[in-house]
Amino acid sequence: MKREYFISINGQSQGPYSYEELGQFVILPNTLIWHKDLRNWTEAAFLKELEPYINKVSHTTPNGFNYNNGFSVSYAHDNQHVIVTTPTERIHYRYADFGERLAARILDGLIIIIPSIFIPFIAGWLYCAIMQSGDEQATVGQRTMGICLLDMQTAKVSFGQATGRFFASILSAFFFFFGYWMFFWMDKKQTLHDNLASTIVVREVGRERIG
């Protein structure tokens, strides 16, 4: 009889799953796992058979942070998810899909259409740069769609970074919007201007307390 596993996601037990079915999840070293041969819930790092799944996730450490103080960023190789772990919580993101990003762009275009008549180009730049580098990390259109802009370390972008991304978006429109179509084959669902500005567009899908 095959072993059945349970996994703790957002503080809730889910399962049972076969060993092969665990491959659909992003499993970190401190993800809690249980099966009937274990007395208690156990971190995945202590279960040797789960090493292949843990090794599927690549880790990057932001400048000024390291694993010693409990902060890490995990990019899943499914090209769909990012997980940020801090000393007190774990935040789950997925990359925004093309429809969400397109709808946000249309809404933002409607918002700035009148200001752009009076101050062409500058209105769009200031609108995007100020809002995306602000506390909300998103324009009105992006907030409406539940998505936001982060840098590659999942931190808030600076005004200069948001400015660079805005001007780079002009390049994305060249050659039949080739830079936008890059979204479909880039690992982190980035357009050309995301790639040049080192940003990602994400939706938060879960948050759990740890420790």
C-alpha positions in Angstrom: 0.0 0.0 0.0 1.4 3.4 -1.0 2.2 5.9 1.7 -0.3 8.8 1.9 1.0 12.3 2.8 -0.6 15.3 4.3 0.7 18.8 3.9 0.1 22.0 5.9 -0.8 24.9 3.6 -1.7 28.3 5.2 -2.1 26.5 8.5 -4.6 24.0 7.1 -4.0 20.3 6.7 -4.6 19.1 3.1 -4.5 15.6 1.8 -4.0 12.7 1.6 -1.7 12.8 -1.4 0.5 10.2 -3.0 4.2 10.9 -3.2 3.9 11.8 -6.9 1.0 14.2 -6.2 3.2 16.2 -3.8 5.0 17.5 -6.9 2.2 20.0 -7.5 3.1 21.9 -4.4 6.0 24.3 -3.6 7.7 22.5 -0.7 10.2 24.4 1.3 12.6 23.0 3.9 10.2 24.1 6.7 7.0 23.0 5.1 5.1 20.7 7.5 4.4 17.1 6.4 2.7 14.2 8.1 2.1 10.5 7.2 1.0 7.7 9.4 4.5 6.5 10.2 5.3 9.9 11.8 4.4 10.7 15.4 4.1 14.4 14.7 4.0 16.9 11.9 7.6 17.2 10.6 9.5 19.7 8.5 10.2 18.5 5.0 13.9 19.1 5.5 14.0 16.1 7.9 12.3 13.7 5.4 14.9 12.4 3.1 12.4 11.2 0.4 11.3 14.8 -0.1 14.7 16.1 -1.0 13.9 16.0 -4.8 10.9 18.3 -4.2 12.7 20.7 -2.0 15.6 20.9 -4.5 13.1 21.9 -7.3 12.8 25.3 -5.6 15.6 27.8 -6.2 16.4 30.4 -3.5 17.7 33.9 -3.9 18.7 36.1 -1.0 17.9 39.9 -1.2 20.7 42.4 -0.6 21.0 43.0 3.1 19.1 39.8 4.1 20.2 36.2 4.5 18.9 32.9 5.8 20.5 33.5 9.2 17.9 36.2 10.0 15.0 34.1 8.7 14.3 36.0 5.4 14.3 34.2 2.1 12.7 34.4 -1.4 11.8 31.1 -3.2 11.1 31.1 -6.9 9.3 27.8 -7.8 10.3 26.0 -11.0 6.7 25.7 -12.0 7.1 29.3 -13.3 3.9 30.3 -11.4 4.7 31.0 -7.8 7.0 33.0 -5.4 7.2 32.5 -1.7 8.6 35.0 0.8 9.6 33.7 4.2 10.2 36.1 7.1 10.8 35.3 10.8 7.1 35.7 11.5 5.1 34.8 8.3 5.2 33.1 4.9 3.6 35.0 2.0 2.6 33.1 -1.2 2.4 34.9 -4.5 1.6 33.8 -8.0 2.5 35.7 -11.1 -0.3 37.9 -12.5 -1.8 36.4 -15.7 -1.9 38.2 -19.0 -5.6 38.9 -18.7 -5.2 40.6 -15.3 -2.4 42.7 -16.6 -4.2 43.7 -19.7 -7.4 44.7 -17.8 -5.3 46.8 -15.4 -3.6 48.6 -18.3 -6.9 49.4 -19.9 -8.3 50.8 -16.6 -5.2 52.9 -16.1 -5.4 54.2 -19.7 -9.0 55.4 -19.0 -7.9 57.1 -15.8 -5.1 59.1 -17.4 -6.6 59.8 -20.7 -7.9 63.3 -19.7 -4.7 64.4 -17.8 -2.7 63.2 -20.8 -4.5 65.7 -23.0 -3.1 68.6 -21.0 0.3 67.2 -20.1 1.1 64.5 -22.6 3.4 61.7 -21.6 4.3 63.3 -18.3 0.9 62.4 -16.8 1.3 58.7 -17.5 4.9 58.7 -16.2 4.1 60.4 -12.9 0.9 58.3 -12.4 2.7 55.0 -12.8 6.0 55.9 -11.1 4.4 57.6 -8.0 1.7 54.9 -7.5 3.9 51.8 -8.2 6.6 53.1 -5.8 4.1 54.0 -3.2 2.8 52.0 -0.3 0.2 50.2 -2.4 2.8 49.2 -4.9 0.2 49.4 -7.7 -1.7 51.7 -9.9 -5.5 52.0 -9.5 -6.0 49.5 -12.4 -3.6 47.0 -10.8 -5.2 47.4 -7.4 -8.6 46.8 -9.0 -7.3 43.5 -10.4 -5.6 42.5 -7.1 -2.1 42.6 -8.5 1.0 44.7 -7.6 4.6 45.4 -8.7 7.6 44.1 -6.8 11.3 44.0 -7.5 13.1 40.7 -7.9 13.7 40.5 -4.2 9.9 41.0 -3.7 10.5 44.4 -2.1 8.8 47.7 -3.0 10.2 49.3 -6.1 11.9 52.7 -6.0 10.6 55.8 -7.8 13.6 55.5 -10.2 13.0 51.9 -10.8 9.3 52.5 -11.6 10.4 55.4 -13.9 12.8 53.2 -15.8 10.1 50.5 -16.2 7.6 53.1 -17.6 10.1 54.3 -20.2 11.1 50.7 -21.0 7.4 50.0 -21.7 7.8 52.2 -24.8 10.4 49.7 -26.1 7.9 46.9 -25.4 5.5 48.4 -27.9 7.9 48.3 -30.8 7.7 45.6 -33.5 4.1 44.8 -33.0 4.3 44.8 -29.1 7.0 42.2 -29.1 8.1 43.2 -25.6 4.6 42.4 -24.2 4.5 39.0 -25.9 7.6 38.0 -24.1 5.3 37.4 -21.1 4.4 34.1 -22.6 7.9 32.6 -22.6 9.8 34.3 -19.8 10.2 32.2 -16.7 8.8 34.7 -14.3 6.0 36.0 -16.7 8.0 39.2 -17.3 7.5 41.5 -20.2 10.5 43.3 -21.8 10.1 46.3 -19.5 9.8 44.0 -16.4 13.0 42.3 -17.4 14.9 45.6 -18.0 13.6 47.1 -14.7 14.1 43.8 -12.7 10.5 43.7 -11.6 7.7 41.1 -11.4 3.9 41.5 -11.3 2.2 39.3 -8.8 -1.0 38.5 -6.9 -0.9 37.5 -3.2 -2.7 34.2 -2.8 -2.0 33.3 0.8 -0.3 34.4 4.0 0.4 32.3 7.1 1.9 33.0 10.5 5.0 30.9 11.4 7.1 30.5 14.5 
